């Protein structure tokens, strides 16, 4: 990694997961090769965008698809699409709308990133349950947002949400940024009837970190596209700052092809073996309860999780994290979820790094 040495930046062992702060994921050599080849010629980017999005649609058995510059961009464009569904002239007014359209959202789904829904000028309206949703629907309601993410509690399911929204002719738009893998989640939400679903391309799919994509209904995705691609328009739209380079268009398409074809069970077993190694190495430390967890909801793949018992007399979880991050190599770990436990995601732990993690943790925990 000579480039990072030149910049005087330390590389990190990433046991925190596919977080943007640490760079998302590591692209496969085939993806980098495709991007490098794409950089060597000029093309009509609008045509390339159309062709690559069409390939993604076919790969995911979706009616339509649109590549975006990250999942946050996808959420903004989904919001824009539902706003102008009844009146396309609003495309030129977003986000400076006279009356703020309303997007309903389960209060248990509120999160750090949902402001992307409001960047179009829309307003998020919380509801507590299905009965409350019905009460909150007004003439300004344009959609229901559904959030699929860890540790958001047991809110209304995607099927219940879609069925309720349909009674009021409201589309459901889904943020499923980090829910890939498993592959089945590429089909889960559209099969349930969601109008559009947003995914990150730079997490589990291992495409360029600044890519994402929308799957779903062609009518809505065409509207999202009009808010993004505006090369020939007299006025730039809200998506103008969200353009996707030719290299990233090709890179994401290549990454998704590889992701769908790869042995997912083999990857899962690899993560599990690494997590088990760490669990076994730390299981004898007094005052700790170290577990292998893989619940498929709150943990992204098999993880080693360190719980601190009442008789723990060592450093606090926060102090342990800081020591790991300040080490050489720096090691970043998860911030728990249930309590102040330490969780170690194996999704970005490279072969052999689990031994470095276990050794360093043992040193810190047995001081």
N, C-alpha and C positions, 0 to 999 in steps of 0.2 A: 504494500500500500504506500508506495513512495510519494504519491500525490498528497497524502495526508501528512507525511513527514515534512514535505516542503512547506506546508501550511502551518506546521507546528501544532497539529491537532492529533490527540490520542484516539486510536480506534477503541471500540467498546465491545465487550461481550454482552449481547442482548438477550437477557432472560426475562424481559418485560413484555414481549410480544411485538405485534406489528404496528407499534405506535409511530406516528409521523415524526415525533420529536427525535427519534433515533434512526430515522431513515426508512421506515416501512419494512421492506424485505430486501433480499438480495436477488437480483435478476439472474435467471439461468443464462449460460453462455449463448444458447441459441437465440435468446431474446436480444442480447447485446449485439450479436452478429447481424440479426435482421435490422436492427436500428442503424447500425453502422452502414449497411448496404443502402438503406433508405436515404441516408444523408448524402449519398453520392450523386443524386440527380434531382432535377426540378420536375414537379408534377402539378397538375391542377389539384390543389388541396381539397377543394370542395368535392370533387369527384372521388378522391382517395378516402375522404371522410365517409362518403356514402357507401363505398365498396367495403371498407373495413367494418362499418356499423352493420352492414348487411350480413357479413360473415359472422359477426358476433350474434346477431339475431338467429341465424341458422344453427350455430353451435349450441345455442341455449333454447332451441325450440320455441322461440318467442315470436309474436306477430311482428314486432319491430324492435329496433335498438338504436341507441345513440351514444357514441363515445364522448366523454366529457373530460375536463381537466380536474379530475379528482371527484370524490363522492360529494363534497360540499357543493361543488359546481352543479352536480347532478340534482341535488336537492333544490337549489335556486331555480334551475331550469324546469323541474317538475312543478314548482310553485308558480312560475310564470305561465306554464302551459295551462294549468287549471284556471288561472285568473282570466286568461283571454279566450277560454273555450267558447263562451257565448258572444264575444265581441273581439275580433282580432285587432281592431284598431287600438286596443289597450296595449298592444306590444310596444307601440311608440311612446306610451305614457309611463310604463313601468320604470322606476318605482314611485313616480310622483303621481299617485292616484288620488282622485278627489275623495272617493269613499274607500276606506280600507277593506278589501275582501277578507273573509275570515276562514281560517283553516282550523278544524277541530283536532285536538290531540288529547289522549289519555294523560291525566295528571301524573300517573306513574311512569310515563314515558318521557317526561321532561328531562333534558340533558344539556350538557355543555355546548353541543353543536347545533341544537335545533333553531338557533337564530338564523340559520341559512334559509329556513322557510319564510322568514320575515324580511329578507333583503329585497324582496320584490315589492315591498309595501304592504304585504299581507299581515294579518294579525293572528297570532295563535290564541285559540280559545280552549281552555282546559275543561275536561269533563271527568267525572269520577267513576261512572259506570254507564251502561247502555241506556238506562232510563234518563240519566243526566245528559247524555249525548243528545237525545231527542229534544230535551228542553232547551239546549244551547243552540240548536240549528235555527238559523234565521235566513232572511232573503239574501244576506251577504255571504252566506256559507258557500264555499266553492269546492271544498274537499275535506277529507278526514286523513290526517297523518297517522301512520303506524310506525312505531320504532321497534326494531328487533336488535337488542343489544344485551350484554351481560348485566346482571344485578339491577334490573329495573323492576323486579317484583312480578307478581302474577297478575298482570292487567288483563284486559279483554283480549281474547285470541284474535288472530288474523281472520279466521272464518267468521267469528261473531261480528267483528268490526265490518267486514265486507257486507255481510247479510243485512246489518242494521243500516249501513250507509246506502245500500241499494234502494231501500224503501223511500229514501229522499232524493234519489238520483244523484248521489254524491260519489265521485270517484275516491278510491283509497290510494294514497301514495305512500310508499314504504321506504324508510331508511334502513338498509341492511348492509351497511358499510363493511363491517368486519365479520360477516356471517358465512364467509367462504374460506376454507371448506366447512362442511361437506358439499360435494357437487350438487346434491339434491336441493340445496337452498337456491340454486339458480332457477329452479322450476317451482318451488314451493309456493311462493307468493302470487305469481301470475296464475298458477293453477287454482289458487283459492279465490281468484277474481280481482286481485289488485289491478288498478289501472296502469300504474308505473311503479318500478322498483329501482332504487339506486344502490350501486355497489362501488366499492373501491377496487381499483385495478392494481394497486401497489401494495396490497397486504398478502393474503393467502394465495392469490393468483400469481404473484411475483412478477407483475408487469412494472412499467415505470411508475414511480411513486406518485407522480403528479397526474395520474389518469384515473378515470372512473367510467361508469357507463350506466345507462338506463335501459331496462327491459320493459316491454309491455304493449299497451294498446297503440296502434299505429296513428290514430287520429290525435291522441295526446302527444305522442312522441314527435309527430310532424310539427306540432305547435311549439314544443320544446326546441326543436331544430331551428324554427324561425326566430326564436329568441337568442340563438347562439350564432348561426351562420348568416352573416349579413354583409358579405363582401360587396355586393352590388347595390345595396340599399342606400337611400339618400341620408339615412340617419343610423348611427350605430345603435345596437340594442344592448340590453343588460348583459348579454353573454359575450360581448366583444372582448372583455378583459379575460375571458376564460378559454381562449383559443387553444387548440391542441396541435402540436407540431407534427409534421409528416413522420418523423422518427418515432414519436410516441404513439401515433395511430397504428403504425406497423408493429411496434413493440408490444402493445397491449393485445392486439389480435394474435400475434405469435404466442404470447404468454398464455392466453386463454386456451388456445389449441393444445398446448403442452399440458396445461393443468387438467383438462378434461380427459386426456389420454393417459395420464400418469397413473401408476399404481398407488391409489390413495391409501389402501390398507397397509402397504409397505411403509409409507411415510408415517402413518399413525403408529406402527410398531416401532419405528426408529425413535419417535418422540417418547414412546412409552419406556423403551429400554434406557434412554438417557435419564428420564425422570426417576425410574426405579433405582438407577445407580446412585443418584443423589439422596433418595430416601434411605437406601440401605447404609450409606456412609454416615448419615446424621441421626439415624434411629436410636443410637445408644446415648445421645447427649441428654443428660438429666434436665427435666423441666420443660422438655419440648415434646410435642406430638407431631411427628412428621408423616405425612400421608401422600399417597398417590391419588390424585383426583382427576376424574374425566367425566363430568356430568353432562357434557354436551350442550349446556345452557350457559352457565356462568364461567366455565373454564374453556379456553380455546385450545382444545386438544389435551392430551395427558400432561399433567403438571405435578411437580413436587411442591407441596404446600407445608409451610412451617407454622404450627400453632403454638402459642406460648401459654403454658399452664400456669396456674396460680402460684406454684412453687418455683417458677423461673426467677433466678436471681441475677441474671446477666444484663447485658445492654438492652435498651429498648429497641423495638423494631425500626424506629426512625434512625437511631444511632447506627444500627447494623447496616441499613441501606446507605447511609452517608459514608461509612467506612468502605463499603463495597465500591461505591461510585468514585471515591478518591484514591482507590488502589491502582496498581499497575500490573495487569490491565484493569481498566475500570469495568465493573460489572453492574449492570442495571437489572433490577428485579421488580416484580409487581408489588402493588400496594394493597394486596389482600382482596377485600370485597365484603366478606361476612363480618369480620372484625378487623383488627390491625395485624392480621397474619401476613406472612411473606409468601407470595406465590411465585414460582419459577416456571415460566412458559418455555417450552422446548421448541417452539415454532421457528425461532431464529438462532438457536444454539447450534453452532457448527460441530461436526464430529470431533470429539476429543475435548471440547470446551466444557462439557459436563464435569470432567475430572478437575479442571481448573476451578470451576464454581464450587464443587464439593470440598476441595482442599481449602480454599479461602474461607468458606463459611465455617468449616470445622475449626480453623485457626481462631476466627472471631468469636465463635460460640463457646469455645472451651477455655477462653482466657480467664 
